[in-house]
């Protein structure tokens, strides 16, 4: 008979450090809702909270080896807070810079500037074709189809963490391509 108690954070983290990448899925699934709600409270914007959540998990994945397993929850929320503050500072520094959704061609609802946005959307779709297939597929599913990261991962048949990393890397590359061609 199996134990109905889910594994503790420390156990999942130990399994990940031992090479079991699948151990992060239940760990991140456990904190996805609470961290998102925290970020939503700090940022007061659904899309910005999703962006910060994505970056929180990417950073957690990159630095998971350095965390004390008994302090994982607090550490994760600290990363989330840092990501929210970075996002706020970035927006203050670059108020004219488009966020990810605007960059990907959604019209600015406040001004209704559809013609300029349509041209930007055409350019972004063109640049999207230059990305590796795995990055293009994640961005398309997340941004254009509106799927949540968990749905994107399921649709692509990959764990959540690689989907998050692919989105992060794909958007970074897309921004670099944009700046190289149109800035």
ROGU-881812 format. One record per residue: residue in three letters; x, y, z of N, C-alpha, C in turn. Coordinates in steps of 0.1 Angstrom, whole numbers, plus 5000, padded with zeros to 4 digits. Atoms other than C-alpha are relative to their C-alpha. Example, Ala and Ser with C-alpha at 12.3 -4.5 7.8 and 13.67 -1.06 7.14 Angstrom:
! residues 2
ALA500949885000512349555078500950125000 SER499149895000513749895071499250115008 
END
This chain:
! residues 183
UNK500849885000500050005000500950125000 UNK499249885001501350344991499650105011 UNK500249894990501750635015499350124994 UNK500749895007499150905007500650135003 UNK499349874997501351175022500950044989 UNK499149965011502951374994501450025006 UNK498649984995506751394996500350155004 UNK499749874995508151685015500950084990 UNK499149925008509951974998501449955000 UNK498650044999513251855011500349874992 UNK499850135007512751504997500050024985 UNK500149975014511751634963501350074995 UNK498849925004514751874962501249905000 UNK498950105000517051584972500049914988 UNK500250085012515651374944500550074988 UNK499649925012516251654919501550015000 UNK498549994999519851704931500749874996 UNK499550135004520351334926499849964986 UNK500250025014519351364890498649974995 UNK501450035004515651304890499350134997 UNK500649875004514351604870498550005002 UNK501550014998510751484874499650045014 UNK500349974986510951564911499650155001 UNK500349864999510651934904498550034996 UNK501449975004507251904887499050005012 UNK500949994989505351814919500350125010 UNK499649894991507352074938499550134995 UNK500549885006506552354914498550004999 UNK501550015000502952234911499450045013 UNK500449974987502652264948500050155003 UNK499949854997503752634948499550094988 UNK500449915011502452754914498850095004 UNK501149924996499152874928500350105011 UNK499649904990500453034960500950114996 UNK499049905005503353204943499350104990 UNK500749915010501053334915499150105008 UNK500949914993498553474940500950115008 UNK499149904994501453644959500450104990 UNK499649915010502753794927498950094995 UNK501149925004499353904917499750115010 UNK500249904990498954084950501150114999 UNK498949905001502354254945499950094988 UNK500049935012501954344909498750064995 UNK501349965003498254384906499650004985 UNK500350025014498254264870500249864996 UNK499950145003497553914858501249964991 UNK498950045010499953914828501450025006 UNK498749984994502854064847500249905011 UNK499850114989502253814876500449874993 UNK499650125008502453534850501450014996 UNK498649985005505653674836501049985012 UNK499150014988507153704871500049865005 UNK500150144996505953354880500949914991 UNK499150075009507653214849501550025003 UNK498649974997510853394857500449945014 UNK499750054986510653284894500449854998 UNK499750155001510552914884501249984991 UNK498850015007513252964858501250025009 UNK498949984991515553114884500149895011 UNK500050114990514552854910500749874994 UNK499450115007515452584885501550014998 UNK498549975002518852744878500849995013 UNK499249994988519752784914499549905011 UNK500650104990518052484931501149935007 UNK498950074993521452334940500550085012 UNK499449924990522252624963499050025012 UNK501049974990519052624985500049905011 UNK500150094988518752475020498649944998 UNK501350075002515952215015498950045011 UNK501049964990514352315048499450144999 UNK500449865002513952675036499550024986 UNK500449985014512752605001498850094998 UNK501249925002509352765004500350155002 UNK499749864998510653095018501050054990 UNK499149965011513453094993499350024987 UNK500749985013511053054964499250135001 UNK500749884999508853334977500950125000 UNK499049895001511953554981500450024985 UNK499749995015512853484944498850074993 UNK501249955006509253564935499950155003 UNK500049864997509453894953501150084993 UNK499049935007512753984937499650014985 UNK500449995014511353904903498950114998 UNK501049895000508354134910500650135000 UNK499449874998510554414921500950034987 UNK499249985013512854364890499150054989 UNK501049975010509754384868499550155002 UNK500549864997508554704885501150104997 UNK498949915003511954864882500350024985 UNK499850005015512354764846498950094993 UNK501149935006508954914838500250155003 UNK499749864997509955244855501150064991 UNK498949965008513155264836499750014985 UNK500350015015511755174802498550014998 UNK501549995001508055294803499549984985 UNK500450005014507955314765500249864994 UNK499750145005509254954760498849915001 UNK501150085000506554714751500249885009 UNK499950124992505854424774499949884990 UNK500050125009505854064760498849994991 UNK501250025008502254064749499950114989 UNK500049895010502554404731501049974990 UNK499050035009505754294716499649894990 UNK500550115008503953984702498850044992 UNK501049955010501454204684498650035005 UNK501449974995498454264707499950155000 UNK500249855001497054614702500050065014 UNK500149934988497454874728498650055002 UNK501449974998493954894742499850155004 UNK500249864995494455244757500050094988 UNK500049905011495355414724499349954988 UNK500750065012493855174699500850014987 UNK499149985012496855214675500149864993 UNK500050135006495954914654501049984988 UNK499150025012497954984622501449985004 UNK498750024996501255024640500249865007 UNK499950134993500554724662499949884990 UNK500150115010499554514631501349984993 UNK498750015006502854594615501049945009 UNK499150064990504754504647499649855001 UNK500450144999502754174648500549924988 UNK499550065012503754094613501549985001 UNK498650014998507354164621500449895011 UNK499750104989507253944653499749864995 UNK500350135006505653654634501149964991 UNK498850025009508453684609501249955008 UNK498950044991511053674637499749875007 UNK500350124994509253394654500449884992 UNK499650105009509953184624501549975000 UNK498650024999513653224631500449925012 UNK499750074987513453064665500049854998 UNK500150145000514152694671498649955002 UNK501450054999510952484668499549995014 UNK500550024986510752404705499750135007 UNK500249864994510952774715498750064993 UNK501249945008508452874687498749935005 UNK501350074996505952604698499550055014 UNK500449964986505952714735499550144999 UNK500449865001505653084726498650014993 UNK501350005007502853014701498949955009 UNK501150064992500852794725499750095012 UNK500249924989501353034754499350144996 UNK500449865003500853374737498850004990 UNK501049995010498753314706498849915003 UNK501150094997496653024719499550025015 UNK500449974987496453154755500049895010 UNK499950124991497352824772500850045012 UNK499249994988498652814807501349914998 UNK498850075001502152684812499949855001 UNK500250154998500952344825499449944988 UNK500650055012498752314794501049994988 UNK498950005011501652404771500949885002 UNK499150124998503852144787499349874996 UNK500750125003501151884784499849984984 UNK500250005015500451974747501349964993 UNK498750035006504151954739500649875005 UNK499550134995504651634759501450025007 UNK498749984992507451784781499650045014 UNK500249964987507751854818499850165000 UNK500249864998506752204831501350084999 UNK498749924999510352314838500650034986 UNK499449975014511652274802499150094992 UNK500949905007508552454789500250145005 UNK499749874995509252744812501350054995 UNK498649965005512952754802499950034985 UNK500149975015512052734765499350134998 UNK500749875001509653024769500950125003 UNK499149894996512153234787501150024990 UNK498949995009514953154763499550054986 UNK500649965012512653204733499750155000 UNK500349864999511453544744501250085000 UNK498749935000514953654751500650014986 UNK499550015014516053544716499250094991 UNK501049925008512953714701500350155002 UNK499749864998513854044718501350044994 UNK498749975006517454014706499850024985 UNK500349995014516253954671499350134996 UNK500749885002513854244673500950125001 UNK499149894998516554484686501050014989 UNK499150005011518954374659499450054987 UNK500649965013516554434631499250135000 UNK501049895000514154704642500350125010 UNK499849894990515754914670501050104995 
END
